[in-house]
């Protein structure tokens, strides 16, 4: 059952979790601020 759910919805591989993303220069919103 877990394998079917993972195949359908995706899952974590090797415990790697995406912590965040930053926009590329051409995709930054006008009020976007650099993180500290």
Secondary structure, DSSP 8 states (H G I E B T S, - for coil): -HHHHHHHH---STT---------GGG--TT-----
